[in-house]
Every structure is written in structure tokens, then in C-alpha cells.
Amino acid sequence: MHSHDRTLLSRLGFADPDKKNSQHDLACQYLADREKVQSIVLMIAEKMQAPEESANSFDALMGTTYSAFEVPIEKGENQYKTTIGFVDLIIFASHHPLCAPNIFIEVKIEKISIGDCLCQLTLYDSYISKTYSWREFPWVLASPWPITAEEERMLWPRAMHVQLGDEFTSFCKNQVIAESPRI
């Protein structure tokens, strides 16, 4: 059984149709690119109508960042440890993720309802706040499909949507096979 199948999220009935979709992984790689991170930071700043005191956080995210893929959200310890789910991508402003601004990104390749997305993000938030006490930015929901103005209003202020467009499609088509050693 795959670890994604044993999460609290899956037991609550939120099956993840993207877990075996290679485009999901490509979308995470694409969004972790420095230029894409900077674009997302600017979109968030504009959407939030960021006050002056947030400038340092945005500057930190525009500078040196690193990414983590499929980060588990867990609760409990030892034999009581349970995996809630996996954050697809976290962009950290520094190598000290617990004390720096972070951007949490959820990628959906297969179309699902915005309500289901909100349930997932709300569940994640209830556990993330215990680990990442500094989460001042909304989630980013990235998908190849557009959303309606009403769905956008449903998401905000918990999350904002970015649509993966033609540049992402081109990125997927131009993947180069690695020259891995053969044994």
C-alpha cells in the first residue's frame, strides 16, 4: 500500500487522483523554478495588497529560496504518529523553515471541486500551524484548469489560484531523459 493511501486525508474520503500522474510532479518542479517563485510572490503581494510591514517577508522570498516536495504533515509521536497528508511543494525563504516566510503550494492536475480543495487546505492548516508557526501567506492552488470568479471568491483569503498555462505545457514536452548510470 502506498503511503499516500494511508493518510488521514484519504481515510476521510479525499482520494488524490494525481498521485500517479507524472504531470503532477512536473508541475511541482515547474513551480519551484526561481522565476516562477518570484512571479507567485508578486501575485500574492498584489492580491493581499501587502502592507509595508510585509515587505521583508516578500523580499526574503524573492531572494534565496529552496523547495521541498511532498512534505508530510503529521501528528502524534512514535506508535501514535499519523500522516495527515502531503504538501505538494513548500517554498522556503531560508534554510530555517520554522522561522521564515513560506509559500505552501497544492497542485491539482485532475479537476476536483473547489470545495474539496478547501477542505483539504483547511485540514492541513489545522496541523501545519503547529509546525510552521510563521505562515503569513495564503496557499497557492495550481491547476491546468481555469476557475470561475465565484470559485476564486470561495478560495480567498485561504488560498489563491494560479493556472498552469502554455508555458507549463511546453515545459512538460521538453523534458530530457536523465543519463542515469546503468547496472
N, C-alpha and C positions, 0 to 999 in steps of 0.2 A: 504494500500500500504506500502510495506517495505521501510525503509529509504534508502537502497541501490538502490532502483528503482527510487528514486527522485534525484539522484546525477547528476551533470553536465556530468560526465563520461558516465552514462547510456543514457542521452539525446543525447550525441554525437554518440551513436550507439555502444558503447563498453559494451555490456551486460556481466555481470560476471556470467559465468556458475557455479562457485564454491560456490556461496553464500548459497546454500542449501546442500552443500556436507560436511558431518561431517569429512571427511578426511582432508579438508582444515583447520578446527580448530585443529585437531590433529597435522597437520604439523606445525602450529604456536606454539603449546605447545612444540613439539619436538625440534624445532629450538631455543626456548627460554631457553632450558636447558643449564646450565653453561658450560658443556663440549663442547656442540655444538657451543655456542657463541665463546669459545676460539678457536675452530677449524676454524670457519668462520673468526675470526680476523687474524689468521695466514695465511689463504688462501688469504685474502685481502692484507696483508702486502707483501706476496710473489708476488702476481700479480701486485701490484703497484710498486714493487721494492722500497719499502718505504725508503725515505731519513732519515737521522739521526734525523732531527727536528720533524719528526712524531712519534718518539719513545714514547714520553709522552702520546700521544693520544692512541696508541696501548696498552701501559701499563695500562692506565685508563680503557680501555675496557676489559682487561684481569683480572682486579681486580673486585671490587664491581660493579655489574650492576643490573639493573632492567628492566623489559619488560613492554611494553604497547601493547595491542592487539586492532585491528580495530580502529585506531586513526583517527578521522575525519580531513579532510583537508577542510578548509572553507575560504570563502572570504566575505567581507562586514560585516555590523553590523545590529542588530535589524531586522526590517522587510526586509532589503536588504541582509540578510545573506543567502548564498547559500553554500551547501555542494558540494565540487568538487568530492570527493571520500573518500575512507578509506585506510590508510596504514595498511596492514595486521599485521605487527609487527615492533616495533621500540625497539632496544636495546639501553638503555641509560647507559653512563659510570658513572653517578652520579644522585642524586635526583634533579639536577638543569639542566633539559634537554635543556634549551635555551642557555646554555653557556658551554656545554660539548660535546665531540665527540659522535655521534650517528650512529647506523647502521640501515638503513631502509631496510626492507625485504618484498618483494612481493611474495606471494605463488600462484602458478597456479597448480591445480590438473588436471583439464581438459586441454587437449592440445589446445593451441591457437598459432597464428603466433608470431614470434619474433617481427615483425613489429608492431603488436597491443600492445605487451608488451612495446616496446619503446615509442609508442605514449602515453600510459598511464603514464609511468615514466616521460616523458618529461612534460606532463601536470601537474603532481603532483609537479615536481621540480619547475615549474614556480610559484607555490603558497607556497611550503614549504620554499623556500629561504626567504620569507617574515617573517616566524615564527621562523624557525630554522636557524639562520644565520651561524651557525657552522655546516656545513655538508661537511666534507672533504673526506668522503669515498664514493665509488660507491655504488649504490643499489645492493642488493643481490636478484636475481631471483631464487627461489627454486621451483623445479618441480620433479615429479617422472619420467619424460621422458628425454632422452638424447637430446642434441642439436648438430648440426653439427659444424665443425670448422668455417665455413662461418658465421653461426648464432652467434657464440662466438665473432667473429670479429665485427659483427654488433653491439653487445651489448657493447663492451668495447670502451671507458672508462666510459660510463654512468652506466653500470651495469656488474656484473659478475654472472655466473650461477653456482648453486650447485644442484646436482642431489640427490634426496631423494632415498636411496637405500634399501638394505635388512634390515638394522637396523631400518629404519623407518617402514617398513612393519611389522617387529616383534613388534615394539612399538605399532602400531595400534592393532595388535592381542591380546596384553597383557593388554589392558585397563581393569581396575577394576571398577565395578559399585559402585558409592558412596552410603554410608549408610545415605541417607538424612532422616531427620525426616518426619514422615507421619502424616497427619492431617485428 
